[in-house]
Amino acid sequence: MTPSSQTKNLLKTHRALDKKIEPNAGWRDLPIGAIIPRGGTAEQFATGDWRTIRPVWSADKCINCHRCWLYCPDMSWVSRDGRIRGVDLTFCKGCGICANVCPAKVHAIEMHPEDDSKADEAAKEG
């Protein structure tokens, strides 16, 4: 395959060359080349489906230091009334920053493979 045919094939699979970005757009709808067509579009992309690992938070261990909330680049941590209430996985990309900044003595956030999510949910319920 020649470079020009690779580019043509890539362009065929992407739909967002000059179109409006719709809510809940998938990765094929993102503009090619990391172009940000205008400001304020981050909320239009539920990027959590890119994740291969995800944070699992323990409310029992959490000391509400808010380091996860402060350092999260996706603003995925939910805080109400001065307390961490959980993580919104809609935009979480699984970078692990939250787990790294959580105090080592507390260790309230662990990163788990996304494939284990059903097992983790069953463990919380049971």
C-alpha positions in Angstrom: 0.0 0.0 0.0 1.5 3.4 -1.0 1.5 6.3 1.5 -1.1 8.2 -0.6 -3.5 5.2 -0.7 -3.1 4.9 3.1 -4.1 8.5 3.5 -7.1 8.1 1.2 -8.2 5.0 3.1 -7.8 6.9 6.4 -9.8 9.8 5.1 -12.6 7.5 4.0 -13.0 6.1 7.5 -13.2 9.5 9.2 -16.4 11.5 9.0 -15.5 14.7 10.8 -13.5 16.7 8.3 -15.6 19.9 8.4 -18.8 18.7 10.0 -20.4 19.8 13.3 -19.3 17.5 16.2 -22.4 15.7 17.5 -22.9 14.6 21.1 -21.7 11.1 21.9 -19.4 11.1 18.8 -17.0 8.2 18.5 -13.3 8.3 17.7 -13.9 8.2 13.9 -15.9 11.4 14.3 -12.9 13.3 15.8 -11.0 15.6 13.4 -7.8 14.1 12.0 -4.5 15.3 13.2 -5.5 16.3 16.7 -7.1 19.5 15.3 -9.4 21.2 17.8 -11.9 23.0 15.5 -13.2 25.3 18.3 -13.1 25.6 22.0 -15.5 23.9 24.4 -15.9 20.6 22.6 -14.5 18.2 25.2 -17.9 17.6 26.8 -19.2 16.3 23.4 -16.9 13.3 23.4 -17.5 10.5 25.9 -13.9 9.4 25.8 -14.1 6.8 28.6 -14.4 4.0 26.1 -10.7 4.5 25.2 -9.8 3.2 28.6 -8.0 -0.2 29.1 -7.6 0.2 32.9 -10.0 2.1 35.3 -9.9 3.5 38.8 -11.6 1.5 41.5 -12.3 3.7 44.5 -12.8 2.6 48.1 -15.1 5.0 50.0 -14.1 3.3 53.2 -10.4 4.1 52.8 -10.8 7.6 51.3 -9.7 10.5 53.6 -11.2 13.1 51.2 -7.9 14.8 50.5 -9.2 15.6 47.0 -5.8 14.9 45.3 -7.6 12.7 42.8 -10.1 15.5 42.0 -7.3 18.1 41.8 -5.0 16.2 39.5 -7.4 14.4 37.2 -7.0 15.8 33.7 -10.5 14.7 32.7 -12.4 16.1 35.8 -13.8 12.6 36.4 -13.9 12.7 40.2 -17.2 13.8 41.7 -17.0 16.0 44.9 -20.0 17.2 46.8 -20.1 18.9 50.2 -16.4 18.7 50.6 -16.3 14.9 50.1 -15.3 12.7 47.2 -18.5 10.8 46.0 -16.9 8.6 43.3 -15.6 8.7 39.8 -17.6 9.4 36.6 -16.1 7.0 34.1 -17.8 8.8 31.1 -14.6 10.8 30.4 -12.0 8.9 32.4 -9.3 7.6 30.1 -7.6 5.4 32.7 -4.3 7.4 32.9 -3.8 6.4 36.6 -2.8 9.8 37.9 -5.5 9.6 40.6 -4.1 6.3 41.9 -0.6 7.7 41.9 -1.5 10.9 43.8 -3.7 9.1 46.4 -1.6 9.0 49.6 0.3 5.7 49.9 -0.9 5.0 53.4 -4.5 5.4 52.3 -4.4 3.6 48.9 -8.1 4.3 48.3 -7.8 4.1 44.5 -6.5 1.1 42.6 -6.3 0.7 38.8 -7.9 -2.5 37.5 -8.1 -3.8 33.9 -11.3 -2.8 32.2 -12.1 -6.5 31.5 -12.4 -7.0 35.3 -15.1 -4.4 35.7 -17.9 -6.9 35.9 -16.1 -8.9 38.5 -15.5 -5.7 40.5 -19.1 -4.6 40.3 -20.2 -8.1 41.5 -17.8 -7.9 44.4 -19.2 -4.5 45.5 -22.8 -5.8 45.4 -22.0 -9.1 47.1 
